[in-house]
Amino acid sequence: MAAGSRYGVTLKQLRELMENRGAEGVQKVQDFSGVHEIARKLNTSEASGLSGEKSDLEHRQDVFGSNTIPPKPPKTFLELVWEALQDVTLIILQAAAVVSLALSFYKPPKGGGDDDIEEEEHSADWIEGLAILLAVVIVVIVTAFNDWSKEKQFRGLQDRIEGEQTFSVIRNSTMTQVQVGEIVVGDIISVKYGDLLPADGLVMQSNDLKVDESSLTGESDQVNKGVASDPMVLSGTHVMEGSGKVLVTAVGVNSQAGIIFTLLGAAAEEVEDMEKKKRKDVEEGIGNAHPNHTLPNSTPGKGGMDDSSEQEMSGECGDEEKSVLQAKLTNLAIQIGYGGMAVSLLTVIILSVRFSVEEFYTNGTEWSLYYVNFYVKFVIIGVTVLVVAVPEGLPLAVTLSLAYSVKKMMADNNLVRHLDACETMGNATTICSDKTGTLTTNRMTVVQAYVCSHHYKPNRQDLPKLRDLPQHVGVLITQGIAVNSSYSSDVKPSA
């Protein structure tokens, strides 16, 4: 069904409208005969809002999109296994294990009376190669499973948090709390200071409304919003002062924040296919609904980019900075590899020279192709020295210790997504953190009071109860608290 059959404005027109600011935005709104006319074209009642009927909400999501941004698909367990196998130390171990297993099937030439003993020892050579491979498998499985399980926990936690995010919406003449992901174009939302705007919209009523748009523009100055000054409010911005009513005109990937996410490659891969279809449908005034995976401030993915940009982004992301311990282990593995190669080469040279001198110079034996087998045996001994020099237990020990650290941190209610995060935090010397709401609860608490010529201190337990004060004093204090508090303040009784 085309948008024009039910609505008087198309998705393309609304997207273009929200790209304007200030006086230009006011003029564009006037071209539509004002905000109230846009609300009428969206079949929205200014007084009662939308009806809230399920069919109407679903149709609006189909036409104008849902207030969600598809998340980046999680990595599969096999992809995490492949990433774990890219470690330099593990690559050296894998090569050493393959060489050790291959050489275990080579039978050395028979010579003196110790052949039976040597053959018995040679029959067990495969154990070393298999042990190295087993150590590599344990390291890879532990690392990949930890990353996979923690990623799953993080996504579950994020979905739960996002599911709890609600916003005040006027529907059917009633102010209701609606999940942010269920807000649709045509909704009338009530905004007040402290709110994080969930969608783009046009101001219908403003009471000294000021918005911080630094998250989008980088400018820290508060912007006055009003029907006659600047009616455009954008998702992801914060209301710093005042209150008002806003008509939602763009949600999800069609909002300005969603468009930026898409251009930066911060939407999911599904968006690219949807954008192609939407560009075709938008000429007819038809939008696209997106699956309700996550909210606008969710985990970034990639989408809406051309192939060259995706290749550049993937190239940059591929060179991820290693942690301190990873860098040290990589350097150690390389140094051990160089040292082992030097020692093994020296071993082969010494054995070859010694055998050649004793056999051909001292004993005067003539050369034959049979003696090539002895030199091959010397090369095998050198390779064995190289394999033994590689510390197959080191990655396993580090991985298990980090996994144990992750488990201990989870016991302290600290959820760690990657193993190396424990090691990274262990090297932190300074942590910079926001205070309000992070280290504190963002709630004012009275700890001392001076009432009726009496100083109540030093802590909250010594504060007077309201019933302990004279009646007229209690009335004055109650009125003072009421006058200096907003309608959204929550008064919590003391424990």
C-alpha positions in Angstrom: 0.0 0.0 0.0 1.4 3.4 -1.0 2.0 6.0 1.7 -0.1 8.5 -0.2 -3.2 6.4 0.1 -3.4 7.0 3.9 -0.9 9.8 4.7 -0.5 13.2 3.1 3.3 13.2 3.4 5.9 10.6 2.3 9.0 9.2 4.0 11.2 11.0 1.6 9.7 14.4 2.3 10.0 13.9 6.1 13.7 12.9 5.7 14.4 15.9 3.6 12.5 18.1 6.1 14.6 17.0 9.1 17.8 17.9 7.3 17.1 21.6 7.9 17.9 23.8 10.9 17.0 27.2 12.3 15.3 29.7 10.1 15.6 27.5 7.1 13.8 24.7 9.1 11.0 27.1 10.1 10.6 28.0 6.4 10.5 24.4 5.3 7.8 23.6 8.0 5.8 26.6 6.8 6.0 25.1 3.3 3.9 22.3 4.7 1.5 24.8 6.2 3.0 24.4 9.7 3.5 21.6 12.3 -0.2 21.2 12.9 -0.8 20.5 9.2 2.0 17.9 9.2 0.3 16.2 12.2 -3.0 16.2 10.3 -1.4 14.7 7.3 0.1 12.0 9.5 -3.4 11.3 10.9 -2.4 12.4 14.4 -4.6 14.2 16.8 -2.8 17.0 18.6 -4.9 16.5 21.7 -5.2 12.7 21.9 -2.2 11.5 19.8 -2.4 8.2 18.0 -5.2 5.7 18.8 -2.7 3.0 19.8 -4.3 0.3 17.7 -2.0 -2.5 16.8 -2.8 -2.4 13.1 -2.2 1.3 12.8 1.2 1.1 14.6 2.3 -1.9 12.4 1.3 0.0 9.3 3.2 3.1 10.3 6.3 0.8 10.9 5.9 -0.7 7.5 5.6 2.8 5.8 8.0 4.9 7.8 10.2 2.3 9.5 10.6 1.2 13.1 12.6 3.0 15.7 15.4 0.4 15.6 18.8 0.0 14.0 19.7 -3.6 13.1 22.7 -4.7 15.1 25.9 -6.1 13.7 25.4 -9.9 13.6 27.5 -11.6 16.2 30.5 -13.6 15.2 29.9 -17.4 15.1 31.9 -19.8 17.2 33.9 -20.9 14.2 34.8 -17.3 13.3 36.1 -16.9 16.9 38.0 -20.1 16.6 39.6 -18.8 13.4 40.5 -15.6 15.1 42.1 -17.4 18.0 44.2 -19.5 15.5 45.8 -16.3 14.1 48.0 -15.9 17.2 51.7 -16.0 16.2 52.7 -18.3 19.0 49.9 -20.8 18.1 50.9 -20.6 14.4 54.5 -21.6 15.4 53.2 -24.4 17.5 50.9 -25.6 14.7 53.8 -25.7 12.3 56.0 -27.5 14.8 53.3 -30.1 15.5 52.8 -30.8 11.8 56.5 -31.2 11.2 56.9 -33.4 14.3 54.0 -35.6 13.2 55.4 -35.8 9.7 58.8 -36.8 10.8 57.5 -39.4 13.2 56.5 -41.5 10.2 60.0 -41.4 8.8 62.1 -44.5 9.6 65.8 -43.9 10.1 68.4 -46.2 8.4 69.3 -49.4 10.2 72.9 -49.6 11.4 74.4 -51.1 14.6 73.0 -53.2 17.4 71.0 -50.4 19.0 68.5 -50.4 16.1 65.8 -52.1 18.1 66.0 -49.6 20.9 66.0 -46.7 18.4 63.1 -48.1 16.6 61.1 -48.5 19.8 61.9 -44.9 20.7 61.0 -43.7 17.2 57.6 -45.5 17.4 56.5 -43.1 20.2 57.7 -39.9 18.4 54.1 -39.1 17.3 53.1 -38.4 20.9 55.0 -35.1 21.0 53.3 -33.7 17.9 49.9 -34.9 19.1 50.5 -33.3 22.5 51.4 -29.9 20.9 48.3 -30.1 18.8 46.2 -30.9 21.8 47.6 -27.9 23.7 46.7 -25.7 20.7 43.2 -27.1 20.6 42.7 -26.4 24.3 43.9 -22.8 24.0 41.8 -22.1 20.9 38.6 -23.7 22.4 39.0 -21.9 25.8 39.6 -18.5 24.1 36.8 -18.9 21.5 34.3 -20.3 24.0 35.0 -17.5 26.5 34.6 -14.8 23.8 31.4 -16.4 22.5 29.8 -16.9 25.9 30.7 -13.3 27.0 29.4 -11.8 23.8 26.2 -13.7 24.3 25.9 -12.4 27.9 26.6 -8.9 26.7 23.9 -9.0 24.0 21.4 -10.5 26.5 22.2 -7.8 29.0 22.0 -5.1 26.3 18.6 -6.4 25.1 17.3 -6.4 28.6 18.5 -2.8 29.3 17.1 -1.6 26.0 13.8 -3.3 26.7 13.5 -1.3 29.9 14.0 2.0 28.2 10.7 3.8 27.9 9.5 7.2 27.0 6.4 9.3 27.7 4.0 9.2 24.7 0.5 10.5 24.3 -1.8 7.8 22.9 -5.5 7.7 23.0 -5.6 10.9 25.2 -3.4 9.2 27.8 0.2 9.8 28.8 1.7 6.3 28.7 5.3 4.9 28.9 6.2 3.2 25.6 9.3 1.3 24.9 11.7 3.4 22.7 11.7 0.7 20.0 7.9 0.9 19.6 7.7 4.7 19.0 6.4 5.3 15.5 6.2 8.3 13.1 3.1 10.3 14.1 3.5 9.8 17.9 3.4 12.8 20.1 6.0 12.5 22.8 6.3 14.6 26.0 9.9 15.8 26.6 11.4 17.4 29.7 14.9 18.3 30.9 17.2 15.3 31.3 15.5 13.3 28.5 17.5 11.6 25.8 15.4 12.1 22.6 14.5 8.7 21.0 13.6 10.0 17.6 13.6 13.0 15.3 10.6 15.3 15.5 9.0 18.8 15.2 8.3 20.9 18.3 4.5 21.4 18.7 4.7 23.2 22.1 7.8 24.6 23.8 8.2 25.8 27.4 11.7 27.3 27.3 13.0 24.1 25.6 16.8 24.0 25.3 18.6 21.0 23.7 22.3 20.0 23.8 23.1 18.8 20.2 26.8 18.3 20.8 26.5 14.5 20.2 25.6 15.3 16.6 27.2 18.7 15.8 30.1 18.9 18.3 28.8 22.3 19.5 28.3 22.4 23.2 26.1 25.5 23.2 22.5 24.8 24.1 20.0 25.4 21.2 16.6 27.0 21.9 13.8 25.0 20.4 10.5 26.4 19.5 7.8 26.5 16.7 9.0 29.9 15.6 12.8 29.6 16.2 14.0 26.1 15.5 11.4 23.3 15.6 13.7 20.4 14.6 14.8 18.1 17.5 17.0 15.1 16.8 17.4 11.7 18.2 20.4 11.2 20.5 20.4 14.8 21.8 19.7 15.8 25.4 17.1 18.1 26.7 18.9 20.5 29.1 16.1 22.9 30.1 12.3 23.3 29.8 9.7 20.9 28.4 7.4 20.5 25.5 5.5 18.3 23.1 7.2 16.9 19.9 5.6 15.3 16.8 7.8 12.3 15.8 8.7 12.6 12.1 11.6 10.1 11.6 12.7 7.0 13.5 15.5 4.4 13.3 17.7 4.5 10.2 15.6 7.3 8.8 16.5 9.7 11.7 19.5 11.9 11.4 21.4 9.9 14.0 20.5 6.7 12.1 21.6 8.2 8.8 25.0 9.1 10.4 25.3 5.6 11.8 24.6 4.2 8.3 27.2 6.5 6.6 29.8 5.6 9.2 29.1 1.9 8.8 27.4 1.7 12.1 24.3 -0.1 11.0 23.9 -3.8 10.3 24.6 -5.5 7.0 20.8 -5.9 6.5 20.5 -2.2 6.1 22.4 -2.1 2.9 19.9 -4.4 1.2 17.0 -2.6 2.8 18.4 0.8 1.6 18.5 -0.5 -2.0 14.9 -1.5 -1.8 13.9 1.7 0.1 15.6 3.9 -2.6 13.3 2.2 -5.1 10.2 2.4 -2.9 10.8 5.9 -1.6 10.0 7.4 -4.9 6.5 6.0 -4.4 6.5 7.2 -0.8 7.0 3.8 0.8 9.3 3.1 3.8 10.6 -0.1 5.2 10.2 -1.6 8.6 13.3 -3.0 10.3 13.5 -6.0 12.6 13.3 -5.0 16.3 16.8 -6.1 17.2 18.0 -3.1 19.2 17.5 0.5 19.9 19.1 3.5 18.1 22.0 3.7 20.6 22.9 0.1 20.1 25.9 -1.9 19.1 27.3 -0.6 15.8 27.4 -2.8 12.8 28.2 -2.0 9.2 25.9 -1.0 6.4 25.0 1.7 3.9 28.6 1.9 2.6 30.0 1.2 -0.8 32.4 -1.7 -1.3 35.5 0.5 -1.3 34.6 2.1 2.0 33.9 -1.3 3.5 37.3 -2.6 2.4 39.0 0.4 3.9 37.1 0.0 7.1 37.9 -3.7 7.3 41.5 -3.0 6.6 41.7 -0.5 9.4 39.8 -2.8 11.8 42.1 -5.7 11.0 45.1 -4.0 12.5 43.8 -4.0 16.0 46.2 -3.0 18.7 47.4 -6.0 20.8 47.5 -5.9 24.5 50.8 -5.7 26.4 50.9 -9.4 27.2 50.0 -10.4 23.7 52.8 -8.2 22.3 55.3 -9.7 24.8 54.2 -13.2 24.0 54.5 -12.6 20.3 58.0 -11.2 20.6 59.0 -14.0 22.9 57.7 -16.6 20.5 59.6 -15.0 17.6 62.8 -14.7 19.6 62.5 -18.4 20.7 61.9 -19.3 17.1 65.0 -17.5 15.9 67.0 -19.0 18.7 65.7 -22.5 18.1 66.4 -22.2 14.4 70.0 -21.1 15.1 70.6 -24.0 17.6 69.0 -26.6 15.4 71.0 -25.4 12.4 74.2 -25.5 14.5 73.2 -29.0 15.7 72.8 -30.3 12.1 76.1 -28.8 11.0 78.0 -30.3 14.0 76.5 -33.8 13.5 77.1 -33.7 9.8 80.7 -32.5 10.1 81.5 -35.1 12.8 80.0 -38.0 10.9 81.7 -36.9 7.7 85.1 -36.7 9.4 84.8 -39.9 11.2 83.4 -41.9 8.4 85.1 -40.6 5.3 88.4 -39.2 6.6 89.3 -41.3 9.6 87.8 -44.6 8.5 88.4 -44.0 4.8 85.0 -45.2 3.7 83.9 -44.4 0.1 80.8 -42.4 -0.5 77.5 -44.0 -1.5 73.9 -42.9 -1.6 73.2 -45.1 1.4 74.9 -42.4 3.6 72.3 -39.8 2.6 70.0 -41.4 5.1 72.3 -40.5 8.0 72.3 -36.8 6.9 68.5 -36.9 6.8 68.5 -38.3 10.3 70.7 -35.4 11.4 68.2 -32.9 9.9 65.4 -34.7 11.8 67.4 -34.2 15.0 67.8 -30.5 14.3 64.0 -30.1 13.6 63.3 -32.0 16.9 65.5 -29.5 18.7 63.5 -26.6 17.1 60.1 -28.2 18.0 61.2 -28.8 21.6 62.3 -25.2 21.9 58.8 -23.9 21.2 57.0 -23.4 24.5 53.6 -25.1 23.8 52.5 -24.7 27.4 53.0 -20.9 27.6 49.8 -19.9 25.6 47.8 -22.5 27.5 49.0 -21.2 30.9 48.3 -17.6 30.0 44.8 -18.5 28.6 43.8 -20.5 31.6 45.0 -17.8 34.0 43.1 -15.1 32.2 40.0 -17.3 32.2 40.4 -17.8 35.9 40.7 -14.0 36.3 37.5 -13.5 34.2 35.7 -15.9 36.5 36.9 -14.1 39.6 35.7 -10.7 38.2 32.3 -12.1 37.4 32.0 -13.1 41.0 32.4 -9.4 41.8 29.6 -8.5 39.3 32.1 -7.4 36.6 31.2 -8.8 33.2 34.3 -9.1 30.9 33.7 -9.6 27.2 37.3 -10.6 26.2 40.0 -12.4 28.1 42.7 -9.9 27.4 40.6 -7.2 29.1 41.7 -8.5 32.5 45.3 -8.1 31.5 44.7 -4.7 30.0 43.0 -3.5 33.2 45.8 -4.9 35.2 48.2 -2.6 33.4 46.0 0.5 34.0 47.6 3.2 36.2 44.9 5.9 35.9 41.2 5.6 35.3 39.2 8.7 34.3 35.5 8.5 35.1 32.5 10.7 35.1 31.4 11.3 38.7 27.7 12.1 38.6 25.6 8.9 38.0 28.8 6.7 37.8 30.6 7.1 41.1 27.6 8.8 42.7 23.8 8.1 42.5 22.9 11.5 41.2 20.6 12.1 44.2 21.0 14.8 46.7 20.9 13.7 50.4 20.7 15.8 53.5 23.4 14.9 56.0 23.2 17.9 58.4 20.6 20.5 59.2 20.2 23.7 61.2 16.6 24.0 62.3 15.1 26.1 65.1 18.6 27.3 66.4 19.7 23.7 66.7 22.5 22.1 64.6 21.8 18.5 63.8 25.0 16.7 63.0 27.2 14.8 62.2 25.2 12.2 60.2 21.8 11.4 58.9 20.9 9.3 62.0 20.9 12.5 64.0 18.5 14.4 61.7 15.0 15.2 63.2 11.8 13.6 62.0 9.0 15.9 60.7 6.9 15.0 63.7 9.7 16.2 66.0 9.6 19.8 64.6 7.0 22.5 65.4 4.0 22.4 63.1 4.6 25.7 61.4 8.3 24.8 60.8 7.3 21.5 59.3 4.8 23.3 56.9 7.5 25.8 55.8 10.1 23.0 55.1 7.5 21.0 53.2 6.5 24.0 51.1 10.2 24.8 50.4 10.9 21.3 49.2 7.8 21.4 47.0 8.7 24.7 45.4 12.3 23.8 44.7 11.6 20.4 43.2 10.3 19.5 39.7 7.2 17.5 39.0 9.4 14.5 38.1 11.3 14.4 41.4 11.1 11.2 43.3 10.9 11.6 47.1 12.2 8.5 48.8 11.6 7.9 52.5 14.6 7.4 54.7 15.5 3.8 55.7 
